[in-house]
Amino acid sequence: MRFFLTIFLVTGFCVSALACLWDRDTLAMERQRFPTALELITGKFLRHSSDFYQWRVEDTTARIELNPTPELYDDLAVAYEKLGNTDEAIRVIEKKASLYPGLYSTHANLGTFYFHSGKYDRGLQEIDKALAINPDAHFGREVYQKRLVEYLLSTRADGESILPLSNDRPSQFSPTGFGVFVIEQTPAKSTEKNTTQVVDDALQGVLGMMKFGHYDSPVLLEVLGDLLVSCEPGSDAKQLAARAYLKASYEATDPNAKAAYRRKADDALKYQTRTTGSNDELTLAELEQQFKEELNDAQAWYGTVARDEKSWIDTGVNVEAAFEKKYYATPVVLPAVGSGPFAAIGTVSSMAVVGSLLAVVLTAIVCMNIIFRRRKEDDTSSAA
């Protein structure tokens, strides 16, 4: 029995030794855990151009005059919001509320518009009304929208929000920023969830906000980065987090905020290796090189969408139908194949895993052989 226990302990030690601080996850592995995250960070997801939303304002306004419906008011309000006219969006949705009271979509949209206009208290009231009507709508996105506003309010100094919202340094050893806040605010009845499950739920909420709101908001990008590095070791996504922080640095206007986000991006890469076969840390400069290629790919794709929509509008075709026909497939950010130090990362990952497992097995065999020989020698000595 002691023989097998020894083998188990030796083998277990070898396995645990592989789970060291160095993170060899590839970007592809991170994207498997968090699909759509890179597309939302770069902006390569199904979305419309400003020309489309201007067309929708005119088209929907005319349709409301002929045959008004609650959905048409929602479309018109969101179009105004997408064009940056939040005050008009609020006016439209408030008119809808007077005509069709008590609808979930009314309170959810109005709460969001109030948030975007800086009226946080009124926004929270509307989100509470929406959650009372349908707490599970949009996979609970409004729950985390409310959490985010509460977090934003908790970080304000003298009534002002200063970016970044948190000066925490990302670390693989503990949650950071919004990740800490979400975990602390999790109701007691949800304690059966582990940290990763709590953070994953919040991640889905934030990704939803990016998809249907302002994907390039520095606030959303910051909290996304926080959540991506707040998962338990082995479940985090350092490379995606670094990209989120970098994008926040591009979108922020204050030089101090830009510098702070870049520091966060650099900290997020701590213990992230360049390739699976080494302990050389991936540098921010190397990651940024690839990230800029991904951003260029996303911008080129979106440029095609914008040109198509303008052409459809100019020729008088049904823009929505034409869009759905051509862009029915979800776009994916293409990997930067063969670019610098990243070329080997995806190709060696599976080989490294197999190699690691073989090393464990071989080590166990060697240990078993040594122990067997010693037992045989002990038996021979006893017999003598």
matplotlib code that plots the C-alpha trace (Angstrom):
import matplotlib.pyplot as plt

x = [0.0, 2.8, 4.4, 1.3, 0.9, 4.5, 3.9, 0.7, 2.5, 5.4, 3.2, 1.0, 4.0, 5.0, 1.6, 1.4, 4.8, 3.4, 0.7, 3.3, 2.9, 3.9, 0.8, 1.2, -2.3, -2.5, -4.9, -6.9, -7.4, -8.5, -11.0, -12.5, -13.3, -14.5, -16.0, -16.9, -14.6, -11.9, -14.5, -16.2, -12.9, -11.9, -15.3, -15.6, -19.2, -22.5, -23.3, -24.6, -23.1, -24.2, -25.7, -27.9, -29.1, -29.9, -31.9, -33.7, -34.7, -36.3, -37.8, -39.2, -40.6, -42.6, -43.8, -44.9, -47.0, -48.8, -49.0, -47.3, -46.2, -44.1, -41.3, -41.1, -40.6, -37.8, -36.1, -36.4, -35.0, -32.1, -31.3, -31.1, -28.9, -26.5, -26.2, -25.2, -28.5, -29.4, -31.8, -33.9, -33.8, -35.1, -37.9, -39.0, -38.9, -40.8, -43.5, -43.7, -44.0, -47.0, -48.7, -47.8, -47.1, -45.5, -43.3, -40.0, -38.2, -39.3, -37.7, -34.6, -34.0, -34.9, -32.5, -29.7, -30.3, -30.3, -27.0, -25.5, -26.7, -25.2, -28.5, -27.4, -30.1, -32.9, -31.3, -31.1, -34.8, -35.7, -33.5, -35.1, -38.5, -37.3, -35.8, -39.1, -40.9, -38.4, -35.3, -33.9, -34.2, -31.0, -29.5, -29.6, -27.6, -29.5, -28.3, -24.7, -25.6, -26.9, -23.8, -21.6, -23.3, -23.1, -19.4, -19.0, -20.7, -18.6, -15.4, -16.4, -14.4, -16.1, -18.9, -16.5, -15.6, -11.9, -10.4, -9.3, -12.1, -9.6, -5.9, -5.6, -2.7, -4.0, -2.6, -3.2, -3.3, -6.5, -9.4, -9.0, -11.2, -14.7, -14.0, -13.6, -16.8, -18.9, -17.7, -18.4, -21.8, -22.9, -25.9, -25.4, -27.7, -25.3, -22.3, -22.5, -21.0, -17.2, -15.3, -15.0, -18.7, -19.5, -17.0, -18.1, -21.7, -20.6, -18.4, -21.5, -23.3, -20.5, -20.0, -23.8, -23.5, -20.6, -22.6, -25.7, -24.2, -20.9, -18.4, -15.5, -16.3, -13.2, -15.3, -16.7, -13.2, -11.7, -14.2, -13.9, -10.2, -10.7, -13.1, -10.8, -8.0, -10.2, -11.0, -9.2, -5.7, -6.0, -9.4, -8.3, -7.4, -4.3, -3.9, -7.6, -7.4, -4.3, -6.1, -9.1, -6.9, -4.9, -8.1, -9.2, -6.0, -6.7, -10.2, -9.4, -8.7, -6.8, -3.1, -2.9, -5.7, -4.0, -0.8, -2.6, -4.5, -1.2, 0.3, -2.7, -2.2, 1.5, 0.6, -2.0, 0.7, 2.8, 3.9, 2.4, 5.0, 5.8, 5.7, 4.6, 8.1, 9.8, 9.6, 10.2, 7.5, 5.3, 6.0, 3.3, 5.1, 4.8, 1.2, 0.4, 1.9, -0.6, -3.5, -3.0, -3.2, -6.5, -7.8, -6.9, -8.7, -11.8, -11.8, -11.5, -14.4, -16.6, -15.6, -17.2, -20.4, -20.6, -20.0, -22.7, -25.2, -24.6, -25.0, -28.3, -29.6, -28.7, -30.3, -33.5, -33.4, -34.6, -31.4, -32.4, -33.2, -30.1, -27.9, -29.5, -29.0, -25.3, -24.1, -25.9, -22.7, -21.1, -17.7, -14.5, -11.2, -8.6, -5.3, -2.1, -0.5, 3.2, 3.7, 6.8, 7.0, 3.4, 3.8, 4.8, 2.3, -0.7, 1.2, 3.2, 0.5, -0.9, 2.5, 3.6, 0.5, 1.3, 5.0, 4.1, 1.9, 4.6, 7.1, 4.8, 4.3, 8.1, 8.9, 6.4, 7.9, 11.4, 10.3, 8.5, 11.6, 13.8, 11.4, 11.0, 14.8, 15.2, 12.5, 14.2, 17.6, 15.9, 14.3, 17.7, 19.4, 16.7, 17.1, 20.8]
y = [0.0, 2.4, 1.6, 2.8, 5.8, 6.8, 6.5, 8.6, 11.3, 11.4, 11.5, 14.1, 16.3, 16.1, 17.2, 20.0, 21.2, 21.8, 24.1, 26.8, 30.5, 30.8, 31.0, 29.2, 29.7, 30.8, 33.5, 30.8, 29.0, 32.2, 32.8, 29.3, 30.3, 33.7, 33.6, 37.0, 38.9, 39.8, 40.7, 43.1, 44.6, 45.2, 46.2, 43.3, 42.3, 42.7, 46.4, 49.2, 52.5, 56.0, 56.3, 53.3, 54.9, 58.2, 56.2, 54.4, 57.7, 58.8, 55.4, 54.7, 58.2, 57.8, 54.3, 55.6, 58.3, 55.5, 52.7, 53.2, 50.2, 50.0, 48.3, 51.2, 53.7, 51.5, 51.4, 55.2, 55.9, 53.5, 55.1, 58.5, 57.1, 55.5, 58.9, 60.5, 62.3, 60.9, 63.7, 62.9, 59.2, 59.9, 62.1, 59.3, 56.6, 58.8, 59.3, 55.5, 55.1, 57.4, 55.5, 51.9, 51.9, 49.1, 47.5, 46.0, 47.3, 50.8, 50.8, 49.0, 51.5, 54.5, 53.4, 53.0, 56.4, 58.0, 56.3, 57.6, 61.1, 61.0, 60.8, 57.7, 57.8, 58.0, 55.3, 52.9, 53.5, 52.5, 49.5, 48.3, 48.6, 46.6, 43.9, 43.7, 43.0, 40.5, 39.8, 37.2, 39.2, 39.5, 36.8, 39.1, 41.9, 44.6, 43.1, 43.8, 47.1, 48.1, 46.7, 48.7, 51.9, 51.2, 50.5, 53.7, 55.7, 54.1, 55.2, 58.9, 61.6, 64.9, 63.9, 63.3, 60.0, 59.8, 57.1, 54.5, 53.7, 51.6, 52.0, 48.3, 46.5, 43.4, 40.2, 36.5, 36.0, 37.9, 39.7, 43.3, 46.4, 45.6, 41.9, 42.6, 44.6, 42.0, 39.2, 41.3, 42.3, 38.7, 37.8, 35.4, 32.9, 32.6, 31.6, 28.1, 29.6, 29.7, 32.9, 31.9, 31.3, 34.7, 36.5, 34.6, 35.7, 39.3, 38.9, 37.9, 40.9, 43.3, 41.7, 42.2, 45.9, 46.3, 44.6, 46.6, 49.8, 51.5, 48.8, 51.4, 52.9, 53.1, 52.3, 49.1, 48.1, 48.7, 46.5, 43.9, 43.7, 43.6, 40.6, 38.7, 38.7, 38.2, 34.6, 31.9, 30.9, 28.7, 30.3, 33.8, 35.4, 37.7, 38.4, 39.4, 41.5, 43.3, 44.0, 45.4, 47.7, 48.8, 49.6, 51.7, 53.6, 54.3, 55.6, 57.6, 61.3, 62.2, 61.5, 60.2, 57.8, 56.6, 55.9, 54.2, 51.8, 50.9, 50.0, 47.8, 46.1, 45.5, 44.2, 41.8, 40.0, 39.1, 35.5, 35.2, 33.4, 34.3, 30.6, 27.4, 26.0, 28.8, 31.0, 34.2, 36.7, 38.1, 41.8, 44.5, 45.7, 42.3, 41.9, 45.4, 44.6, 41.8, 43.7, 46.5, 44.0, 42.7, 46.3, 46.9, 43.7, 44.8, 48.3, 47.0, 44.7, 47.5, 49.8, 47.3, 47.3, 51.1, 51.3, 48.6, 50.4, 53.7, 52.1, 50.4, 53.7, 55.6, 53.0, 52.8, 49.1, 47.7, 48.3, 45.9, 43.0, 43.6, 43.6, 40.4, 38.7, 39.6, 39.6, 36.6, 35.0, 36.3, 37.8, 36.5, 38.3, 36.5, 35.5, 37.2, 34.2, 34.2, 37.6, 37.8, 35.9, 34.9, 32.5, 29.6, 30.1, 28.4, 25.6, 24.4, 24.6, 21.1, 19.6, 21.2, 19.7, 16.2, 16.7, 17.7, 14.7, 12.4, 13.9, 13.1, 9.5, 9.0, 10.5, 8.2, 5.2, 6.2, 6.7, 3.3, 1.6, 3.2, 2.2, -1.3, -1.7, -0.5, -2.8, -5.7, -4.7, -4.5, -7.9, -9.4, -7.8, -9.2, -12.7, -12.5]
z = [0.0, 0.9, -2.5, -4.4, -2.1, -2.8, -6.6, -6.2, -4.3, -6.7, -9.7, -8.1, -7.4, -11.0, -12.1, -9.7, -10.7, -14.2, -12.8, -12.1, -12.3, -15.9, -18.1, -21.4, -22.7, -26.3, -27.5, -29.3, -25.9, -24.3, -27.1, -26.7, -23.0, -23.9, -27.5, -29.0, -26.6, -29.1, -31.7, -29.3, -28.2, -31.8, -33.1, -35.6, -34.8, -36.5, -36.2, -38.3, -39.6, -38.8, -42.2, -41.4, -38.1, -39.9, -42.4, -39.6, -37.9, -41.2, -42.0, -38.5, -38.0, -41.2, -40.1, -36.7, -38.3, -40.3, -37.8, -34.4, -32.3, -29.1, -31.1, -33.6, -30.7, -29.4, -32.8, -33.2, -29.7, -30.1, -33.5, -31.9, -29.1, -31.7, -33.4, -30.1, -29.5, -26.1, -25.2, -28.2, -27.4, -23.9, -25.3, -27.7, -25.1, -22.6, -25.2, -25.7, -21.9, -21.9, -24.7, -23.7, -19.9, -18.0, -20.7, -19.7, -22.8, -22.0, -18.6, -19.7, -22.6, -20.5, -17.7, -20.2, -21.8, -18.3, -17.6, -20.8, -20.0, -16.5, -14.7, -12.7, -9.9, -12.4, -14.5, -11.5, -10.8, -14.3, -14.3, -11.0, -12.7, -15.7, -13.4, -11.5, -14.7, -16.2, -14.1, -16.5, -19.8, -21.9, -19.7, -16.7, -18.5, -16.6, -13.3, -14.3, -15.8, -12.4, -10.7, -13.1, -12.3, -8.6, -9.0, -11.0, -8.3, -5.6, -7.3, -7.8, -6.1, -5.4, -7.7, -10.7, -12.3, -13.0, -15.3, -14.7, -12.2, -10.2, -9.7, -8.7, -10.4, -12.2, -10.7, -11.3, -7.5, -6.7, -8.4, -9.3, -9.8, -11.0, -10.4, -6.6, -6.6, -8.4, -6.0, -2.9, -4.2, -5.0, -2.8, 0.1, -1.6, -4.5, -2.3, -3.8, -7.0, -7.1, -8.0, -11.7, -12.1, -10.5, -12.7, -15.8, -15.3, -15.0, -18.1, -20.1, -18.8, -19.8, -23.2, -23.8, -22.8, -25.3, -28.1, -27.7, -26.3, -26.8, -27.4, -27.5, -24.1, -21.9, -18.9, -20.4, -21.7, -18.3, -16.4, -19.1, -18.6, -14.8, -15.1, -17.6, -15.1, -12.0, -12.8, -10.9, -12.2, -15.2, -16.1, -16.7, -20.1, -19.8, -23.5, -24.0, -20.8, -22.1, -25.3, -23.5, -21.4, -24.5, -26.4, -23.3, -23.6, -27.2, -26.5, -23.3, -23.9, -20.7, -21.0, -17.4, -18.1, -21.3, -19.4, -16.5, -18.9, -20.6, -17.2, -16.6, -19.9, -19.1, -15.6, -17.0, -19.0, -15.9, -16.2, -19.8, -21.9, -25.5, -26.6, -24.9, -24.8, -22.9, -19.8, -21.8, -20.9, -23.7, -23.8, -24.2, -27.4, -29.0, -28.1, -29.3, -32.7, -33.2, -31.7, -34.2, -37.0, -35.5, -35.2, -38.9, -39.9, -37.9, -39.3, -42.9, -42.4, -40.8, -43.7, -46.1, -44.0, -44.0, -47.8, -48.4, -46.2, -47.9, -51.3, -50.3, -49.0, -52.1, -54.4, -52.3, -51.4, -48.1, -46.0, -43.2, -45.5, -47.6, -44.4, -43.1, -46.4, -46.8, -43.2, -41.8, -40.5, -37.4, -38.3, -36.6, -36.1, -38.1, -36.3, -37.4, -39.0, -39.1, -37.5, -35.4, -32.2, -32.3, -35.3, -33.1, -30.2, -31.7, -33.3, -30.4, -27.7, -28.3, -28.7, -25.4, -23.6, -25.0, -24.1, -20.5, -20.1, -21.4, -19.0, -16.1, -17.3, -17.8, -14.5, -12.8, -14.6, -13.5, -9.9, -9.9, -11.2, -8.5, -5.8, -7.1, -7.2, -3.6, -2.4, -4.1, -2.5, 0.9, 0.4, -0.5, 2.5, 4.8, 3.3, 3.9]

ax = plt.figure().add_subplot(projection="3d")
ax.plot(x, y, z, "-o")
ax.set_aspect("equal")
plt.show()
